[in-house]
Amino acid sequence: MKTIINKLPIILILFVFQFCKSQNKERYVNDYNKAVPKLQQVATSKQKYYGKDFSEFMSQLESNGVKIKSFFYKEKGLSPKINMIILEFVDSDDFGIDDNYQHPRILITFQEQIPDEIRQLTLKSHGELTQEVKDFLADRKIENIVFYGINGLTSKDRSAR
């Protein structure tokens, strides 16, 4: 009897953990299935935004109902110069759900270096693409756009589009 009482909290904790993990997985799959068809549609016309302002591309994403969950900046190679941002469309907290799942994101390379203020804006916004961040990037000219993770949730094809 004593061992059953001792094991009951452990069993309850495992049950709650499994339930939460299941909810996160379901949320991830739903978010993926909402975002990816819209991203696939935008990916077909990405070249028309090369040389254009970031704000035009954002307008296209927003008009297609694409919801950006987070963003971060990326340095160019080993250089501390920042000229790229990555947009994510599912919660980064859920990335550990299933390593076989694809993670939709867009890598945008700009023609010119992004000023270092992007570092502070990213910290201030906690990686959320706020209106302040959009305004900061609005007039930056796009050099290249690459879509990742939009080939199907469990697809083994991890190639970029």
Long-range contacts (C-beta under 8 A, 24 or more apart in sequence): 21-97, 24-93, 24-94, 24-97, 25-94, 25-97, 25-98, 27-91, 27-94, 28-90, 28-91, 28-94, 28-97, 28-98, 28-101, 29-101, 29-153, 31-69, 31-89, 31-90, 31-91, 31-94, 32-89, 32-90, 32-101, 32-102, 32-104, 32-153, 33-153, 34-67, 35-66, 35-67, 35-89, 35-90, 35-104, 36-89, 36-104, 36-149, 36-150, 36-152, 36-153, 38-64, 38-65, 38-66, 39-66, 39-89, 39-104, 39-106, 39-147, 39-150, 40-150, 40-161, 42-66, 42-147, 43-147, 43-150, 43-161, 46-145, 46-147, 49-142, 49-145, 50-142, 50-143, 50-144, 50-145, 51-111, 51-141, 51-142, 51-143, 52-141, 52-142, 53-138, 53-139, 53-140, 53-141, 53-142, 54-108, 54-110, 54-134, 54-137, 54-138, 54-139, 54-140, 54-141, 54-142, 55-134, 55-137, 55-138, 55-139, 57-108, 57-142, 57-145, 58-134, 58-138, 68-129, 70-127, 70-128, 70-129, 71-122, 71-127, 71-128, 71-129, 71-133, 72-122, 72-127, 73-114, 73-118, 73-119, 73-122, 74-107, 76-113, 81-113, 82-113, 82-114, 82-116, 82-118, 82-119, 83-109, 83-110, 83-111, 83-112, 83-113, 83-114, 83-143, 84-108, 84-109, 84-110, 85-110, 85-114, 85-118, 85-137, 87-129, 92-127, 100-154, 101-153, 101-154, 102-148, 102-149, 102-150, 102-151, 102-152, 102-153, 102-154, 102-155, 102-158, 103-148, 103-149, 104-147, 104-148, 104-149, 104-150, 105-147, 105-148, 105-149, 106-145, 106-146, 106-147, 106-148, 107-144, 107-145, 107-146, 107-148, 108-142, 108-144, 108-145, 109-142, 109-143, 109-144, 109-145, 109-146, 110-140, 110-141, 110-142, 110-143, 111-140, 111-141, 111-142, 111-143, 112-140, 112-141, 114-140
